[in-house]
Amino acid sequence: MPRKRGRRSKFQEELARERIERLFILAEESSNDGEIEESKRFIELARLIGKRYNQRFKNLQRVKFCRKCNSFLNSKNSKNRISSKGWKIITCLSCGHIGRHGLQKGNKQ
């Protein structure tokens, strides 16, 4: 008998979003405590949940981690700059990856 291939329920999608948010909070706490490997694992799990349940990260969440090494980016392990062309440039000091995120006009952080 073939397996049913339907959409996920709203409950499952909401649960996935809540778990992703909780994992980001745990990653921030463990990063502040100096447990870098643990925070990387939390980010990795959040990315896996997002892929499995097809959930996008919020804009603030996208800026908080390195896409190459899954490090939680805070003031200790990242360098933040704002270019004159409207980009926020974040350099991960763990792996050297450079991430560029667009800023909305009039909202230069």
C-alpha positions, 0 to 999 in steps of 0.5 A: 500500500503506498504511503500518503504524501500530504502536507504537514499539519499546522500543529507540526509546523508550529511545533517546529518553529517553537523548537527552532526558537528554543534551540536558538535561545539555548545556543545563545546561552551556551555560547555566552557560557563559553561552550562553543561546541554545544552551541554549534550543535544547537544551531545544527539541530535547528537547521535540520529541523528547518530543513525537515519541516520546510521552515525558514528562519526569521531575519534575526535568526539568519544573522546570528549564525555562521552558515559555514561552521554553524557557530553562534555569532556574538561579539566575541567570535564575529566582526560586524561592519556596515558598508556604504552600499547598504550591506551588513557584513559579518565575518566569523572569526572561527572559520573566516566566512564572510556573510553579507545581509541586506539592510532595508533603506533607512534602517541602518543598524 
